[in-house]
């Protein structure tokens, strides 16, 4: 190797080292690119453009209203039954199509959803469909509703599989009438990561994921609430009742009142007081509204659960005695309409 070659190699090495040092130093000169806060993006969108959890029309339809619609304008109603294939075959409302919960989002994307006045979701008790309606309204399907009380309101044979076996006084002696404990101090929103950038894209990605997960992780029976909550503080328990009903007939000990009238799941009210550490368990009168709320909160990244059958599963006689709204009264709520069998 000649001296000239040595010199060239030395100069090339020196230049390469200089460039490496310069590029390493420059990596910290410009502004850092922060990952998008997807949760904040969709919260801002929901609260300014699509606050369906607080502002949209009722998400449930009674059996009486559905029956009237089927008689007067049947072509404007699209019925989807999400129960098991076996339950659907035992009996269903005429005209309903069977679609598993996990396939609902894909199915509705495949129909002309806007051409129907109502897309009515049907399950056993109105709770899985309450959750599903929330997810679908999040992506913009405002005409999706849940059959109130589920198919249990259509005929007694169905109510025997759901409501009639779950109304209970199991916790009547454990309700209290003390003032609400304080809410958590406001904290940070949870962080979700879909890799999307626009509000609609992020919401759609979250909704698709939640449908694929199913509704099982969301629903919790009253036995689990009392066993887990009182043994190890396993839930941040939310009573979604008015302040008056929170005090009479009362509430589960330790439950914190989030009154509907306060529109509590906005960043300007109490959204940020929800727990990002343990599951948030919401209970209402029936489990239908709490499931609807849980859907919204899970889109945002909260671990939100809904208490199955609500207060009807804990203090049923007390609700009847005090005429508490949305008490399941069989003679009033079961219509005994006709239905069909088979697939």
N, C-alpha and C positions, 0 to 999 in steps of 0.2 A: 504494500500500500504506500503510495507516494505521499510526501508531505502535503501536497495540494489536496489530496483526497482526505487526509486527516483533518485538514482545516475546514473542508466543506462539511464533513460529518459533524465536527464540533459546532459549527455555526447552525446547522440544521437542528441539532439537539437543543442548543440554546434557544432558538426560535420556538421550538415545540414546547419547551418548558415555560417560556414566557407567555405563550398563548394559553397554556393550561392554567397558569396562575391567574391570568387576566380573566378567563372565562369563569373560574371558580369565584373570583372576587365579585364579578358582575352579577352572579346568581343572587346576591343579596342586595343589589343596588336598587332595582326596580321595585314597584309595589307587589306584594304577595297576592296571589290569586286565591281567595278564600272559596271553599266549597259552598255551593248554593244552600241556603237554609230553606229546604223544600217545605217544611212544615209552616214556616212563616209565610211563604208564598201562597199556599192554599188557604191558610187562615185569613189572610188579607182578602183573598178572592171571595171566600165564603161570606165574610162579614160585610163586604161592600157590594157583592153581586148576587150571591146565592145563599142567603141565610135561611136555608130550608128547615133547619132544626128549630128555629124560633118563629119563622114568618110564613111558611108555606101553608096551603090549604090542608084540611085534615088528612092524615095519612091512613085512616081506616074508613071502611064502608060497612054499614050494617047489613045483615042478611035481608032485612026488609027492603032496603034501598037497592041491593043487588037484584032481588027478585023482581022489583018494579022495572028496573032497567032491562032485565032479560025479557020481560014481557012487552015493553014499549019500544025499545031500540036495541035489539039483540046484536045487530051487526057492529055496534059501536062498543061492545064489551069483549075483552079478550081475557079468558080465565086460564090461569096457570096453577095447577095443583102440584105442590112440591113434596107431598108425603111419599112414603115408600111405594114401589110398584104394587106390593101386596095390598096395602091399605087403599090405594086408588082403585084396584080391581074389586075390592069388597063394596065400594060405593063412592060416587063422586057426583058433583053437580054437572048436569047435562051440558055438554059443550066444552068442558074444561079439557086442557091438554096436560099431560104429565111431563114435568121437567124436573130432574133432580136439582137440589139447591146449588150444587157446585157448577151446574151448567146454565144457571139463570142468566148471567150476564151475557154469555155468548149467544144464548137463544134470543134474547131481546134485541141484541145487535143485528140478528138475522131476520127480524120482522120489521114491518113498517110501523114502528111503535107510535109515531105521531098521528097515524090515521085513526086511532081508537080514542074514544072519549075516556075510557078507563081500562087499564090493565090491572086485573084483580088477582092478587096472589093469595093462595089458599094453603094453609097447613092445618095441623091438628087443633092448635089453640090460639093462633094469631101472634105468636111470639117469634118464631123463626122468620115468618113473613114480615113482621114489624122491622126486624133487623135488615132483611133483604130490601124492603122499601127504602130504608135509609140509605143503603149503599147505592141504589138505583137513582134516587133523587139527587144524590151527590153529583152524579154525572149529567144530570139535567132532565131526567124522566119524571116530570111533575105529575103526570097522569097515572102513575103507578100507585096503587093502594093495597092495603091488607084487609082481608075479610075479618071484621071484628069478632073476637072470640074464636076465630078459625072456623073450621067446618063443624065444630061443636055447636054453633048457633043455627046450623041448617037443619039438623035432625038429631033426636035424642040418641040414636044408635052411635053417632059420632061423639056426642058429648060424654057418653059413657067411657070412651077411650081417653078422654082428656080432662075436661073441667070437672065432671062429676066425681072423679076419683082423686082430684087434687085440691078441692076446697077443704079448708081445715082450720081448726082452732089450736094447732099444735104449739103456738107460741103466745097464746093469749095471756098467760101469767107472766110473760117476760117483757111485755111492752111497758114503757115508762112514759111519764108526762113531764119530764124535766126539760129546762131550756136547752137549746141546741149547743153542743160544744163549739168552740171557735173553728173556723176553717183553717187549713194550712196557710202559712204566709205565702204570698205569690212567689212563684219561682220561674224557671225557664220552661219553655215548651219542649216536648220530646222532639227528637230529630229523626226524620225518616229519610231514606236514601233509595230513590227509584232510578236515578240517573237521568230523569226527565227535567225539562226546564220550564215549560209553561204550566199554568195552573191546571188546565184541562188534562194535559198529558199526565201530570203527577197524580191527579185524582183518579183518572182511569187506571193507571198502573196499580195504585193502592187498592181500588175496588176489585180489580181482577184478582189480585193476590188474596184479598179477604174472602172472596167467593170460593176460591180454590181451597182455602183452609177449612171451609164449612162453618156451621153455626155452633158446633159442639163446644169449642173453647169459650164461647160467650155466655152460655146458659148455665145457671147454677141454682140448685134447689135450696130451700130454706135450711135443711139439715146441714148442708155444707157451710152456709153462712154462720150458723151458731157454733158449729163444732170448730171451724177454723178461726173465726174472728175472736171468739172468746177464749180460745186456747193459746193462740200465739199472735193475735193482732194481725192476721193475714190479709185484711182488706181495709181500704179507706171507704167506709160505708156512707152512701149518700141517700137521704130520703128526699125523693122528688115530690113533695107535697106542699100544699099551702101552709103557712105558719099556723093557721087555726087548726087544721087537721093534724099537723105535726104534734100539737099539744093535746088534742083530743080527737080521735082515740089514742094518740100517742105514737111512739116510735120504738124501734129496737134500741137498746141501751148503747150509747156511743155513736149512733148514726147522726150525721150532720145534715142539717136542713139546707137544701138548695131549692128555694121556692120557684115554681115555674114562672110566676109573674115577674121575677127579676131577670128573666132571660139569662140564666146563670152561666151558660157555656160560651160566653163571649170574652174576648181579652179585656174588654172594658168593664166586665163584671167579675166573674169568679173562675174563668177557665183555668188560669194559671195557678189556682190553689189546688187543683187536682194533683194526685200523687203520680210521680214518675218513678217511684221506688217500689210500690206494692200495687196490686190490682185495685181499681176503683169499682166497687160493687154498687150498682144503682138499683133501688127498688121503688116501684110505684104501686098502684092499686092492682094491676092485672099482669104485669110483666110485658105488656105490649109496648107501652111508651118507653119503658126503661130499655127495651131491646132497640127501639128506634134511636134513642140517644146514644146507646153503646156503639151503634154503627158509625155515627158521626165521630165519636171520640176515637174509635179504633182507626179510622181513616187518618186522623191526625197523629197517630202513633202511641196514644195512651193504651194501656192494658185496661180495658173497660169490660165489665161483666154485667149481666142482667139477672135479676132474681126471678126465677120461673114462677108464674102465677101470682107474683106480687103479694100484697097484703091478704088477698083471698086465700092464700095458702097458710096464713099465720093467725089471723084474727077474724075469721069469716063471720061468726055470729055477732061480734062487736060491730062489724061493718053493716050487717043487716039491721041491727037494732038502731044504729045511728044514721041510717040512710046515707051511708058514705057513697060518693059517686063511684060508678063502675064496679059495684058489687055484682057478682054473677048470680042472678036470680033465675033459676031454671025455667019457671013458668012464664017469665017475661022474655028471656033471651033465647030460648030454644024454639024455633019456628015450626019444626016438623014439616018441612017442604019435601017435595018429591026429589028423588035422586035416581041415578042409574048405576048399574053394576057392569063389571067387565073392563076391558082395556080400551 
